[in-house]
Amino acid sequence: MQQIDLNYILTHLGENREDYFHAIAPPVIQSSNFAFPDLTAFRTAFSDELHHHVYSRGNNPTVEILRKKLAALEKTEDALVFSSGAGAIAAAVIGNVAAGEHIVCQQAPYSWTIHLLKKFLSRFGVEHTFVDGTDINAIKAAIRPNTKVLLLESPNTMTFEIQDLSACAALAKAHSIVTIIDNSYASPIFQNPADFGIDVIIHSGTKYLNGHSDVVVGVLCADKAMVKKIFESELMTLGGILSPHDAALVLRGLRTLPLRVKRSDESANYLIGKLANHPKVARIWHPFHHSFPQRELAMKQMRGCGGLFSVTFKTDSPDKMEAFIHQIERFLMAVSWGGHESLMIPTIGFYNIPGRENPVIPYTFVRFYVGLEDPEWLWEDLEKALLLL
Ligand SMILES: *Cc1c(COP(=O)(O)O)cnc(C)c1O
């Protein structure tokens, strides 16, 4: 795929303004169905619903503009959007396996991806193996004759484990296995898995792509054949589509994607610089930090990191950790990330919740997301709270 200029993608691609009064902002075509002037048009549309306007569970004009931009951002031929990132992951995986087949997945993906394999697909006779994705030999060893999907998430979003994308793609191709990656962490601004030969690229568009914490949306980017297959089967059958109104909001969000992701990246680096020198900090978790075990690979595959990083703090009691967390005011305590607002997930919040405790991550661990606020203003807040540790 030839690279299309980012400026062109965000400002012009897919926007046929002559079709709608030369409006700058594309209209929300809030219509469930579309009429045909004659039988020839009717037949043409029904022969290819993905590219004609028949019914909005299939192809809606507002949603179509978004799809075109997303495909270009990920350097793939086509894209689909779903009502959530989880929906996009499920469609990509389900679309490439059948009963009796097997999936290899990196060991620490998004929680509902684990659920999809363990609780959902196992009911339909689809097997899976979780492997240490930082070790290509472990991935290789997990491949069986019936393996059909290699499911990656690089980096993941708590500890930022990385898979070698070129090596994974080559290994999978040699065994006719489809590679699927959750690329939400890096966004298309900082990593394009298609460059390394990955087949299907997924995003939780809820995060950076929309970027305003007001839409839940999923994205699937792939070649034409894969997109057509998943459109005709999982998207049309399971019907987890995005509404035209939400698509317009995501289009609005995309206009500022590079500005936002780079701002979050710079601000995260600013805060990491401050934190790294603080006596109460035990460890910084961030793919580009000099202490990160896979830093070299991260820098080979990614152009930047964005606003997510984690910290293990030094303290001698859970009570002090709780006091520290409660003192922080300018990072909201909330799941998700990728919006305008800075957030934190303190793992001490999972204490005593069955099934949510992570034995690998101690109670002194906090996952931060840095939004668009002034990083100095955020540091003031953290510095004050650190006195309580
Ligand atoms: C949030 C998230 C998802 C799920 O996306 P939804 O839009 O919430 O369904 C999947 N993968 C990653 C890495 C995420 O952060």
The ligand as a MOL file (V3000), in Angstrom:
LIG
                    3D

  0  0  0     0  0            999 V3000
M  V30 BEGIN CTAB
M  V30 COUNTS 15 15 0 0 0
M  V30 BEGIN ATOM
M  V30 1 C -10.3210 -0.1700 25.6770 0
M  V30 2 C -9.5750 -1.2300 24.9910 0
M  V30 3 C -10.2270 -2.2330 24.2660 0
M  V30 4 C -11.7310 -2.3400 24.2060 0
M  V30 5 O -12.2920 -1.3020 23.5000 0
M  V30 6 P -13.8000 -0.8120 23.7380 0
M  V30 7 O -13.9310 0.2760 22.7470 0
M  V30 8 O -13.8820 -0.3840 25.1570 0
M  V30 9 O -14.6730 -1.9840 23.4770 0
M  V30 10 C -9.4680 -3.1410 23.5800 0
M  V30 11 N -8.1270 -3.1090 23.6150 0
M  V30 12 C -7.4580 -2.1730 24.3120 0
M  V30 13 C -5.9840 -2.1900 24.3030 0
M  V30 14 C -8.1600 -1.2120 25.0290 0
M  V30 15 O -7.4840 -0.2960 25.7480 0
M  V30 END ATOM
M  V30 BEGIN BOND
M  V30 1 1 1 2
M  V30 2 1 2 3
M  V30 3 2 2 14
M  V30 4 1 3 4
M  V30 5 2 3 10
M  V30 6 1 4 5
M  V30 7 1 5 6
M  V30 8 2 6 7
M  V30 9 1 6 8
M  V30 10 1 6 9
M  V30 11 1 10 11
M  V30 12 2 11 12
M  V30 13 1 12 13
M  V30 14 1 12 14
M  V30 15 1 14 15
M  V30 END BOND
M  V30 END CTAB
M  END
